Amino acid sequence: MTAFLAQLLADLRATSALEGAAVAAGLVYVVLAARRSRWCWLFGGLSSAGLAWLASRSALPMQAALHSFYVGMSVYGFHRWSAERDAGGHVKVGWWPWPLHVIAWLAVCAATVVSAHWLARYTHAAQPMLDAACTYGSLLATWLVARARIENWLYWIVIDAALGVLFATQGLALVALLYFAYLVIAAVGFASWWRKRPAAAAA
């Protein structure tokens, strides 16, 4: 543990300007998302573009592809949240039926196994299974955010914890801390959206 903390501090001191900017934009994104502001997607897109570049240089190909996808999702999310706002200008929240969650997670597990095998065999991916699982789980969670489904925050709590460990092991200390901060904000976001549940509507 001591060696890990020492390395974490060394990695923090070596943080690049791009990593710092991506982290700052990411924090703004998740705070605004918890507040149900459509402007979260602007900062999310900027953060994702920077993180895609950093992941591609850190032997995390699935994370690089994921963050590139996020850039496109930021456009969709902004459009969706702009179209479905309440009288206060905030996006309306709802629930996804549980059978859809079961189907989606079965698909995530299947895609993870296939992708992890391919990554381990044909790439230099650092942690194929964890990288793939976080990637496909994040795709699902991001879709739920764009659709303003409350349970997205529960998924993010688990995924952010795993991603924090993943990026920390690759020397991206500030990005790792960002994901641990995301974990805390996700809990706050869930509590905030939960209070809006009387207005919820299924998928």
DOFI-354599 format. One line per 4 residues: number of its first residue (from 1); their letters; for each residue y, x negated, z negated of C-alpha. Coordinates in steps of 0.25 Angstrom, whole numbers, plus 5000, padded with zeros to 4 digits. Example, Ala and Ser with C-alpha at 12.3 -4.5 7.8 and 13.67 -1.06 7.14 Angstrom:
1	AS	4982,4951,4969 | 4996,4945,4971
END
This chain:
1	MTAF	5000,5000,5000 | 5010,4989,4997 | 5007,4982,5010 | 5009,4995,5017
5	LAQL	5023,4998,5010 | 5027,4983,5013 | 5024,4986,5028 | 5031,4999,5028
9	LADL	5044,4992,5022 | 5043,4981,5033 | 5041,4992,5044 | 5053,4999,5038
13	RATS	5062,4987,5039 | 5057,4985,5053 | 5061,4999,5058 | 5067,5000,5071
17	ALEG	5080,5008,5075 | 5072,5017,5084 | 5062,5020,5072 | 5073,5023,5063
21	AAVA	5080,5032,5073 | 5067,5040,5076 | 5064,5041,5061 | 5078,5047,5058
25	AGLV	5078,5057,5070 | 5064,5061,5065 | 5069,5064,5051 | 5080,5072,5056
29	YVVL	5070,5080,5065 | 5061,5084,5054 | 5072,5088,5044 | 5078,5097,5055
33	AARR	5064,5102,5058 | 5062,5106,5044 | 5076,5113,5045 | 5071,5120,5057
37	SRWC	5083,5114,5066 | 5080,5113,5081 | 5088,5100,5081 | 5076,5093,5074
41	WLFG	5070,5092,5088 | 5081,5083,5093 | 5079,5073,5082 | 5064,5075,5084
45	GLSS	5064,5071,5098 | 5073,5059,5096 | 5064,5054,5084 | 5051,5056,5093
49	AGLA	5056,5048,5104 | 5058,5036,5095 | 5045,5038,5088 | 5037,5039,5101
53	WLAS	5043,5025,5105 | 5040,5019,5091 | 5025,5025,5091 | 5023,5020,5105
57	RSAL	5026,5006,5100 | 5017,5007,5088 | 5004,5010,5094 | 5004,5025,5091
61	PMQA	5003,5031,5105 | 5000,5045,5100 | 5012,5045,5091 | 5021,5040,5103
65	ALHS	5015,5051,5112 | 5018,5061,5100 | 5032,5057,5098 | 5035,5058,5113
69	FYVG	5029,5072,5113 | 5039,5075,5101 | 5050,5072,5110 | 5046,5083,5120
73	MSVY	5043,5093,5108 | 5057,5091,5103 | 5062,5097,5115 | 5053,5109,5114
77	GFHR	5055,5110,5099 | 5070,5111,5101 | 5069,5122,5111 | 5059,5129,5103
81	WSAE	5067,5129,5090 | 5080,5132,5098 | 5073,5145,5103 | 5067,5150,5090
85	RDAG	5078,5149,5079 | 5082,5159,5068 | 5095,5164,5065 | 5098,5151,5057
89	GHVK	5095,5143,5069 | 5082,5138,5064 | 5069,5138,5071 | 5060,5150,5067
93	VGWW	5047,5145,5060 | 5033,5151,5061 | 5018,5148,5059 | 5007,5144,5068
97	PWPL	4994,5152,5066 | 4983,5144,5059 | 4972,5146,5070 | 4982,5138,5079
101	HVIA	4983,5127,5069 | 4968,5126,5069 | 4967,5125,5084 | 4978,5115,5084
105	WLAV	4972,5105,5074 | 4959,5106,5081 | 4966,5101,5093 | 4973,5090,5085
109	CAAT	4960,5085,5080 | 4953,5085,5093 | 4965,5078,5100 | 4966,5068,5089
113	VVSA	4951,5063,5090 | 4952,5062,5105 | 4966,5055,5105 | 4962,5045,5093
117	HWLA	4949,5041,5101 | 4957,5038,5114 | 4968,5031,5106 | 4958,5022,5099
121	RYTH	4951,5018,5111 | 4962,5017,5121 | 4975,5013,5114 | 4980,5004,5102
125	AAQP	4984,5016,5094 | 4985,5012,5079 | 4978,5024,5073 | 4973,5033,5084
129	MLDA	4967,5045,5075 | 4979,5046,5066 | 4989,5044,5078 | 4982,5055,5086
133	ACTY	4981,5065,5074 | 4995,5064,5071 | 4999,5065,5085 | 4992,5078,5088
137	GSLL	4995,5084,5074 | 5010,5081,5077 | 5009,5088,5090 | 5004,5100,5083
141	ATWL	5014,5099,5072 | 5026,5097,5082 | 5022,5109,5090 | 5022,5117,5077
145	VARA	5036,5112,5074 | 5041,5116,5088 | 5035,5129,5086 | 5042,5130,5072
149	RIEN	5028,5132,5065 | 5029,5130,5050 | 5016,5123,5048 | 5020,5111,5056
153	WLYW	5026,5105,5044 | 5012,5105,5037 | 5007,5097,5049 | 5018,5087,5049
157	IVID	5016,5084,5034 | 5002,5079,5037 | 5006,5073,5051 | 5018,5065,5045
161	AALG	5010,5059,5034 | 5000,5054,5044 | 5011,5049,5054 | 5018,5042,5042
165	VLFA	5005,5034,5040 | 5003,5031,5055 | 5017,5026,5058 | 5017,5018,5045
169	TQGL	5004,5010,5049 | 5011,5007,5062 | 5023,5000,5056 | 5033,5012,5059
173	ALVA	5037,5013,5044 | 5050,5021,5046 | 5042,5031,5055 | 5031,5032,5045
177	LLYF	5042,5036,5034 | 5048,5046,5044 | 5034,5053,5044 | 5033,5053,5029
181	AYLV	5047,5059,5028 | 5042,5069,5039 | 5031,5073,5030 | 5041,5076,5018
185	IAAV	5050,5084,5028 | 5038,5091,5034 | 5035,5097,5020 | 5050,5101,5018
189	GFAS	5049,5107,5032 | 5037,5115,5029 | 5044,5121,5017 | 5056,5124,5024
193	WWRK	5049,5131,5036 | 5040,5138,5026 | 5052,5145,5020 | 5055,5151,5034
197	RPAA	5040,5156,5036 | 5044,5171,5035 | 5050,5170,5049 | 5037,5163,5054
201	AAA	5030,5168,5066 | 5016,5164,5071 | 5015,5155,5083
END
